[in-house]
Amino acid sequence: MQCVHALSKGWASPLTGFTRETEFLQTLHLNLLQLSDGSFINMSIPIALAIHDSQKASIGEFNIVTLLDSNDKLIAILT
């Protein structure tokens, strides 16, 4: 929930979503994130969404996924 809040409020700027594998590894090993323009920013904590293999399999190739809390309340729509 904290990561969703940080992303939605822009506190994790320039990130606009959860980190992908390459970004995740950069933040873990280098404490920085390389942007698309080649510049670097300090990013020592990855903003990641951990999911199980079964969840990944159920998502498949969908482009839009809803993120629900434990009570099935809509938290976010991931694109």
Backbone as CSV, one residue per row, in Angstrom:
resi,resn,N_x,N_y,N_z,CA_x,CA_y,CA_z,C_x,C_y,C_z
1,MET,0.826,-1.201,0.000,0.000,0.000,0.000,0.867,1.261,0.000
2,GLN,1.987,1.201,0.772,2.852,2.376,0.838,3.464,2.677,-0.529
3,CYS,3.853,1.644,-1.248,4.440,1.852,-2.576,3.417,2.416,-3.557
4,VAL,2.196,1.915,-3.509,1.138,2.447,-4.374,0.910,3.924,-4.053
5,HIS,0.892,4.263,-2.777,0.700,5.646,-2.366,1.848,6.528,-2.860
6,ALA,3.081,6.065,-2.684,4.250,6.841,-3.125,4.213,7.073,-4.633
7,LEU,3.837,6.055,-5.390,3.761,6.207,-6.843,2.628,7.142,-7.253
8,SER,1.469,6.985,-6.625,0.310,7.790,-7.019,0.480,9.264,-6.688
9,LYS,1.251,9.571,-5.649,1.477,10.966,-5.257,2.697,11.588,-5.932
10,GLY,3.457,10.778,-6.679,4.638,11.295,-7.360,5.877,11.358,-6.486
11,TRP,5.820,10.781,-5.299,6.959,10.831,-4.386,8.130,10.001,-4.891
12,ALA,7.874,9.045,-5.770,8.931,8.193,-6.304,9.374,8.666,-7.692
13,SER,9.061,9.907,-8.012,9.416,10.462,-9.311,10.911,10.318,-9.538
14,PRO,11.321,9.939,-10.705,10.618,9.892,-11.984,9.891,8.587,-12.262
15,LEU,9.851,7.659,-11.304,9.095,6.425,-11.530,7.615,6.753,-11.683
16,THR,6.985,6.072,-12.611,5.541,6.216,-12.791,4.831,4.896,-12.496
17,GLY,5.613,3.896,-12.115,5.062,2.587,-11.794,6.094,1.763,-11.056
18,PHE,5.734,0.545,-10.766,6.652,-0.349,-10.069,7.876,-0.620,-10.934
19,THR,9.024,-0.845,-10.282,10.246,-1.110,-11.026,10.177,-2.466,-11.722
20,ARG,10.756,-2.511,-12.893,10.920,-3.764,-13.629,12.213,-4.416,-13.153
21,GLU,12.531,-5.583,-13.662,13.686,-6.338,-13.179,14.989,-5.546,-13.297
22,THR,15.256,-4.936,-14.437,16.504,-4.185,-14.626,16.599,-3.027,-13.639
23,GLU,15.516,-2.266,-13.493,15.503,-1.150,-12.544,15.663,-1.652,-11.117
24,PHE,15.015,-2.752,-10.795,15.102,-3.351,-9.466,16.546,-3.701,-9.130
25,LEU,17.239,-4.358,-10.067,18.631,-4.744,-9.837,19.545,-3.538,-9.716
26,GLN,19.299,-2.488,-10.504,20.096,-1.258,-10.404,19.969,-0.652,-9.015
27,THR,18.765,-0.595,-8.502,18.572,0.020,-7.185,19.177,-0.832,-6.079
28,LEU,19.099,-2.145,-6.204,19.670,-3.018,-5.182,21.196,-2.988,-5.174
29,HIS,21.802,-3.056,-6.351,23.248,-3.212,-6.433,24.008,-1.897,-6.561
30,LEU,23.398,-0.895,-7.188,24.110,0.355,-7.453,23.554,1.553,-6.686
31,ASN,22.402,1.380,-6.034,21.717,2.474,-5.329,21.412,3.646,-6.242
32,LEU,21.170,3.354,-7.500,20.805,4.399,-8.446,19.951,3.810,-9.541
33,LEU,19.380,4.694,-10.327,18.519,4.289,-11.423,18.933,5.070,-12.650
34,GLN,19.200,4.378,-13.752,19.544,5.053,-14.994,18.264,5.358,-15.755
35,LEU,18.091,6.627,-16.098,16.899,7.059,-16.819,17.060,6.831,-18.315
36,SER,15.983,6.960,-19.056,16.013,6.713,-20.500,16.923,7.685,-21.246
37,ASP,17.167,8.878,-20.673,18.059,9.847,-21.324,19.534,9.617,-20.984
38,GLY,19.818,8.558,-20.214,21.191,8.227,-19.858,21.655,8.809,-18.535
39,SER,20.882,9.702,-17.955,21.261,10.300,-16.673,20.927,9.332,-15.533
40,PHE,21.478,9.619,-14.354,21.284,8.769,-13.185,20.641,9.560,-12.058
41,ILE,19.850,8.877,-11.241,19.299,9.478,-10.033,19.514,8.508,-8.875
42,ASN,19.596,9.051,-7.668,19.719,8.222,-6.487,18.385,7.513,-6.242
43,MET,18.431,6.204,-6.179,17.235,5.411,-5.911,17.702,4.184,-5.152
44,SER,17.815,4.300,-3.843,18.384,3.214,-3.054,17.346,2.186,-2.604
45,ILE,16.069,2.508,-2.762,15.006,1.580,-2.351,14.121,1.294,-3.563
46,PRO,14.076,0.034,-4.007,13.225,-0.272,-5.153,11.751,-0.188,-4.788
47,ILE,10.955,0.281,-5.715,9.501,0.326,-5.554,8.975,-0.870,-6.352
48,ALA,8.799,-1.994,-5.667,8.482,-3.237,-6.360,7.165,-3.830,-5.865
49,LEU,6.547,-4.586,-6.724,5.327,-5.315,-6.392,5.649,-6.794,-6.502
50,ALA,5.793,-7.447,-5.368,6.115,-8.875,-5.355,4.855,-9.694,-5.602
51,ILE,4.950,-10.633,-6.535,3.832,-11.527,-6.810,4.355,-12.958,-6.895
52,HIS,3.475,-13.905,-6.665,3.807,-15.322,-6.758,3.768,-15.763,-8.220
53,ASP,4.405,-16.870,-8.514,4.392,-17.410,-9.878,2.972,-17.676,-10.353
54,SER,2.111,-18.141,-9.457,0.723,-18.426,-9.849,-0.006,-17.133,-10.227
55,GLN,0.289,-16.040,-9.515,-0.325,-14.757,-9.869,0.176,-14.278,-11.225
56,LYS,1.478,-14.441,-11.457,2.054,-14.053,-12.744,1.423,-14.855,-13.874
57,ALA,1.233,-16.145,-13.649,0.625,-16.999,-14.670,-0.813,-16.579,-14.961
58,SER,-1.560,-16.185,-13.931,-2.959,-15.791,-14.148,-3.069,-14.452,-14.869
59,ILE,-2.049,-13.606,-14.707,-2.042,-12.317,-15.415,-1.779,-12.545,-16.895
60,GLY,-0.859,-13.473,-17.187,-0.557,-13.801,-18.578,-0.087,-12.592,-19.357
61,GLU,-0.719,-12.376,-20.486,-0.333,-11.279,-21.388,-1.290,-10.088,-21.310
62,PHE,-2.089,-10.012,-20.254,-3.012,-8.871,-20.121,-2.235,-7.565,-20.022
63,ASN,-2.752,-6.511,-20.637,-2.124,-5.189,-20.586,-2.626,-4.347,-19.422
64,ILE,-3.782,-4.695,-18.891,-4.374,-3.956,-17.775,-4.727,-4.963,-16.681
65,VAL,-4.290,-4.676,-15.456,-4.511,-5.575,-14.323,-4.990,-4.746,-13.141
66,THR,-5.964,-5.237,-12.419,-6.412,-4.542,-11.216,-5.656,-5.077,-10.004
67,LEU,-5.320,-4.177,-9.109,-4.667,-4.528,-7.854,-5.711,-4.392,-6.755
68,LEU,-6.000,-5.507,-6.073,-7.042,-5.547,-5.053,-6.417,-5.796,-3.691
69,ASP,-7.062,-5.285,-2.631,-6.590,-5.591,-1.281,-7.180,-6.928,-0.823
70,SER,-6.931,-7.300,0.412,-7.384,-8.598,0.918,-8.905,-8.720,1.001
71,ASN,-9.610,-7.593,0.924,-11.077,-7.594,0.934,-11.655,-7.400,-0.464
72,ASP,-10.821,-7.583,-1.480,-11.201,-7.400,-2.891,-11.622,-5.971,-3.211
73,LYS,-11.113,-5.005,-2.451,-11.360,-3.595,-2.742,-10.310,-3.121,-3.744
74,LEU,-10.753,-2.395,-4.776,-9.858,-1.897,-5.807,-8.864,-0.892,-5.212
75,ILE,-7.584,-1.144,-5.420,-6.526,-0.267,-4.945,-5.937,0.527,-6.096
76,ALA,-5.670,-0.150,-7.215,-5.044,0.507,-8.356,-5.324,-0.298,-9.621
77,ILE,-5.168,0.380,-10.738,-5.229,-0.269,-12.045,-3.847,-0.132,-12.657
78,LEU,-3.224,-1.268,-12.933,-1.878,-1.289,-13.491,-1.963,-1.457,-15.003
79,THR,-1.271,-0.605,-15.713,-1.234,-0.693,-17.187,0.173,-0.900,-17.672
